[in-house]
Amino acid sequence: MRVIIVDDDYLVVNSLKTIVNASGIEVLAVGHDGIEAVELYSLHKPDLILMDIRMEKMNGIEATQEILDRDPNAKILLITTFQDDEYISAALSLGCKGYILKQNIQGIIPAINAVYSGNHVFDSKIVSNIQKHSKKNIDIDLTDREFDILLLVAEGLNNKEIADKLFLSEGTVRNYISNMLEKLSLRDRTQLAIYYYKL
């Protein structure tokens, strides 16, 4: 896997580069603002870009918008110290693949691998923050159990992991998800996760 790292803090960039390289992932280049992120992405066409949100000249949200306008298949994992709902909402609406906190050092490599594999990844603290506001906003008639499963899908868990966590069989989880997809007129579990976060 080949990645680009962009953060306006030189110490953070170097730390992230060390962590990523140590895992066997190749760091193609590093940048320090959104403008560099766009330029480096166009130049190197990486498998994934790991990018801060609050940066000078052009922030991570603006850079995400420009990169995805040029390449809708770009995989962008945002990393920040902030848990601002406005940033989370903007990131999701643009189509970024993940949003994790810098404090979660041990979660960075698993998050990169998950996004590279096509999954959405959101830090558990961010999920908890959104969960406080979201259930009351769901105007579709979801049962409590369906909502529990929806949350775990949004966290990136697979059917077996959801089944283990809720003490259900995989088949039961599969049935719940199928019912929710039909009820919400959604195509797959990725759309289900996006639906949850957009609420």
Secondary structure in CASP SS format (residue, H / E / C, confidence):
PFRMAT SS
TARGET T0000
AUTHOR 0000-0000-0000
METHOD secondary structure of the structure
MODEL  1
M C 1.00
R E 1.00
V E 1.00
I E 1.00
I E 1.00
V E 1.00
D C 1.00
D C 1.00
D C 1.00
Y H 1.00
L H 1.00
V H 1.00
V H 1.00
N H 1.00
S H 1.00
L H 1.00
K H 1.00
T H 1.00
I H 1.00
V H 1.00
N H 1.00
A H 1.00
S C 1.00
G C 1.00
I C 1.00
E E 1.00
V E 1.00
L E 1.00
A E 1.00
V E 1.00
G E 1.00
H C 1.00
D C 1.00
G H 1.00
I H 1.00
E H 1.00
A H 1.00
V H 1.00
E H 1.00
L H 1.00
Y H 1.00
S H 1.00
L H 1.00
H H 1.00
K C 1.00
P C 1.00
D C 1.00
L E 1.00
I E 1.00
L E 1.00
M E 1.00
D C 1.00
I C 1.00
R C 1.00
M C 1.00
E C 1.00
K C 1.00
M C 1.00
N C 1.00
G H 1.00
I H 1.00
E H 1.00
A H 1.00
T H 1.00
Q H 1.00
E H 1.00
I H 1.00
L H 1.00
D H 1.00
R H 1.00
D C 1.00
P C 1.00
N C 1.00
A C 1.00
K C 1.00
I E 1.00
L E 1.00
L E 1.00
I E 1.00
T E 1.00
T C 1.00
F C 1.00
Q C 1.00
D C 1.00
D H 1.00
E H 1.00
Y H 1.00
I H 1.00
S H 1.00
A H 1.00
A H 1.00
L H 1.00
S H 1.00
L H 1.00
G C 1.00
C C 1.00
K C 1.00
G E 1.00
Y E 1.00
I E 1.00
L E 1.00
K C 1.00
Q C 1.00
N C 1.00
I H 1.00
Q H 1.00
G H 1.00
I H 1.00
I H 1.00
P H 1.00
A H 1.00
I H 1.00
N H 1.00
A H 1.00
V H 1.00
Y H 1.00
S C 1.00
G C 1.00
N C 1.00
H C 1.00
V E 1.00
F E 1.00
D C 1.00
S H 1.00
K H 1.00
I H 1.00
V H 1.00
S H 1.00
N H 1.00
I H 1.00
Q H 1.00
K H 1.00
H H 1.00
S H 1.00
K H 1.00
K H 1.00
N H 1.00
I C 1.00
D C 1.00
I C 1.00
D C 1.00
L C 1.00
T C 1.00
D H 1.00
R H 1.00
E H 1.00
F H 1.00
D H 1.00
I H 1.00
L H 1.00
L H 1.00
L H 1.00
V H 1.00
A H 1.00
E C 1.00
G C 1.00
L C 1.00
N C 1.00
N H 1.00
K H 1.00
E H 1.00
I H 1.00
A H 1.00
D H 1.00
K H 1.00
L H 1.00
F C 1.00
L C 1.00
S C 1.00
E H 1.00
G H 1.00
T H 1.00
V H 1.00
R H 1.00
N H 1.00
Y H 1.00
I H 1.00
S H 1.00
N H 1.00
M H 1.00
L H 1.00
E H 1.00
K H 1.00
L H 1.00
S C 1.00
L C 1.00
R C 1.00
D C 1.00
R H 1.00
T H 1.00
Q H 1.00
L H 1.00
A H 1.00
I H 1.00
Y H 1.00
Y H 1.00
Y H 1.00
K H 1.00
L C 1.00
END
